[in-house]
Amino acid sequence: MPRSIDEPIPPDEKLFRSVAPDEVQGDCVLPEAVEVPACSYSRSKYGPPEAALSPDTRPRETGIAFLTPAMLPPPIERLDGAPFEFFAADAPEEGDTHAEVRLKRVDAAYNPKRSSVPKPIRVRAVAALADCMRVCRTPT
């Protein structure tokens, strides 16, 4: 049984994500390392940075990058509608340390079944999310 949802995630809590060698350049994370509208992370409150690693399912991802909710990018503006915003969400149904950084329109609730993001927004969003992350363990 998963633990209960623990929100809000504090602005300074580190969220860790595994990364592969071709997803980083120096201490910078490349856009290929993240997804939108939801990107999985491991909460530091519930486990060490290594909890983000999954050697059985993602053996290439031997590095670890992090961000905090306070580091999340500003909203992604659009000319033809409401902007999209990032937020951190606790998601223990996927495991005790699991959290997600999600992207949603500012005027709508996040709905994983209806979380369509237009391609131009998606391209800008993955770049912005990757840009705010930092590598804390270089992949080998």
ABEGO torsion letter per residue (X at the ends): XBBBBBOBBBAABBBBBBBBAAABBEABBBAAABBOABBBBBBAAABBAAAABBAAABAABABBBBBBAAABBBBBBBAAEBBBBBBBBBBAAAEAABBBBBBBBAABBBBAAABBBBAAAAAAAAAAAAAABBBABBBX
